[in-house]
């Protein structure tokens, strides 16, 4: 049996997303970077998502499944953080997908720049099947398509909520696990929990690497939402 290193822990909260979870997981398993663990946290789904997760787990040893009573997306992400073994944490929503080279790109940029957070641009899509852009291909020179943000710049409103950077949304963020420590998502919040989480990291001194590619595919009008 092949043993994979755990440089990256991919954390995916799941709540009643049976129709999308397979596409999400497949986009992770197709990554050019293979040294990851994929943590699926089912937050009390009642639509068959739990069974889907278990079926996926049996097909790939890198997949870890957790099941809990419905407590909300923040509790699910916190549960993933608590068991993660990777040097970095990567956050992905269960109805989104990622470009096949995204983990490789963010990991290499983090190792080069030694930042706390690495992020990427969002490609917004509507409901239904994603229409892959023509730019859906691997690249050799992606390292040149990035910028560094010092903590002083990252914490300003100009950059924190900038449409091309989006430090206020957790999807597509690769974060140094040692920097998270006691920082967790506020389980009392039903909205804005990811913004608060990221702001706490940045306010504590986190700097940021930004990959200037739209390689995180975000489903805008979601039929079901983790609450």
N, C-alpha and C positions, 0 to 999 in steps of 0.2 A: 504494500500500500504506500502510495506516495505521500510524503509529509510536506505540507506547505508552510512556508514562513508566514508570519503574521505581521507584516509591516503596516498593513492597513486593516482597520475594522470598519466595515460598511454597515451602518445602522439604519434599518428600515422598519418604521412603525407601520403596522397593518391593522386597518379597521374597515371591514365590509368592502373590500376592494377585490373581490374574486375575479372580476372581469379584467383587471389590469395587472395583478401581481405577477403573473407569468412573464409578461413583457418586461416588467421592471427587473425581475431576477435574471432573465436571459441577457439583458443589456449589461449586467454586472459579470455574468459568467463568460461573456464574449470579450472581456477586457484584454488588452495586450499585456497588461500587468496581471500576473496570476498569484502573487504573494499576498493574499488577503483572506480574511474570514468575513462571511456574510451573515449578519445577525438579523433574523426576522423576529419581530416581537408582535405577536397577535394580541390585540387589545380587546379581547372578548367579542370577536366577530360572530355573527349568527347567520351569515350568508354562504358559508362554505369556504371562506378564506383560510380558516385554520387547516382544513383538510388539504387545500391547495399547497399551503406552506409545507405541510408534512410530506406530501408527495414530492415536492421539489427537493426537500432535504435528503430524501432517500437516493436521489440521483447524483448528488455531489457532496463530497465530504467536507467541503469548505463552508457549507451552509449549517448554521446553528439556529434552532427554533426555540422561542420562548413563548409561553402562553400565560396570560393573566386575565383577571376579571377586568371589565371595561372601566378604565380609570382615566382615559384621555391620552392624547398624543405626547404630552410632556412626560407623563409617568412611563410611557413606553420607551421614549428616547432615554430617559434616565436609567431604566432597567438595562438598556443596551450599553450605555456608558459603563455601568457598574461591572459588567462581565467582559468588556472588551479587552483584548490582549495586544492589540496593535500599537505600534509607535504613534500612528495617526488615527483619528476618527474621521470617517466620511459619512455625511448625512444625506440620505436619499428618501424621498417620499414614494409610497408604494404604487402610485399611479403615474409616476414620472419615469423617464429612461435617460441613460447617459451615453454619450459618444464612446465608441470602443477604445479610444486612446486616453480618455479623461483621467483615470487613476494613474496611469503611467506619467502623464504630463504634470499633474499636480504634485505627485510624489517627487519627481526629478527636480521640479522647481523648489519644493520645500528643502530638499537635501542641498541644493545649490545656495539658496538664499537664507536658510535657517530662520524662517519666519514662523510665527505662531499659527497664522491662518493663511490658507491659499484658497482662492475662489475663482469662479469662471462665469462667463456671461450666460444669460438664460435665453433659450429659444422658446417662445410661447406658442402653444398649440391649443386648439379647441378640443372639445370632446370627441370621442371616437378614435379611430386609428391615426397614429402619428404619420404625417407625411414627411419623410426624411428629406432634408435639404440636399442639394447637389454637393454641398461641402462635406457630406458624411463620408469621410475618407481619412485614412491615417496620414500624418505629415511628419517630415523629418526635422523641420526648422521651427517647431512650435515654441521652443525656448526663447526665440527672439521676439515672440509676440506676447510679451508679458511686461508688467510694470511693478515696481516696488512702492508701497505706501508705508511711510514711517507711521508710528503710532500717533504722532501729532497731526498728521494729515488724515489718517483713517478715521479719527474720532470726530472730525468736523462734519456738519450736515452736508456740505458740498460733496463729500465722498461717501459718507455712510449710507446715504439714501440715493446715490447717483444711479440712474437707470442702467448704466453699463457695468456697474460694480456690485450694487445691491448687497451691502453688508448687513442689511436688516432682515434678510431671509436665510434660513439655515440650509436649504437645499443646495447641494453642490459645493459645500465647504469641507475642506480637508484641514483638520485642526490637530495640532500637537497635543497628544493625550496628557503629557506631563503638565501642560499649561492649564488644563481644565481643573485638576485637583478637586476642590470642593464646589466648583461652579456647577449648578444643575438648572434644568428647566423648571420654572415655577409652575407647579401642578395646580395651583389655584386659578391660573389664568386660562381663559378659553380662546383668547386672541392675543397676538403680539408676544407670545412666549419666546419665540425664536429671536425676535428683535432684542428683547431684554437680555437673553442669554449671550448674544454676540456683543451687545453693548457693554456688558459686564467684563467680558474678556478684553475688549479694546480699552476700556477705562482702566484696566489693570496693567496696561502697557503692551498689549499685543500689536505686532506689526503685521503687514499683509502683503502677499504676492497675488497679483491679479493676472490670470491667463485671459488674454484678449480674444477669446473665441466663444461662440455661442454653442457650447458643447453640453449644456444641461438642458434637457427637453422637458419643459414644464407644462402640465395640462391645466389650462386656465379655469375653465368652467367645469369644475369637478362635480360629478353626480353624488358622490358620497364624500364626506369629510370626517377626519378624526377629530372628535371634540372632547 
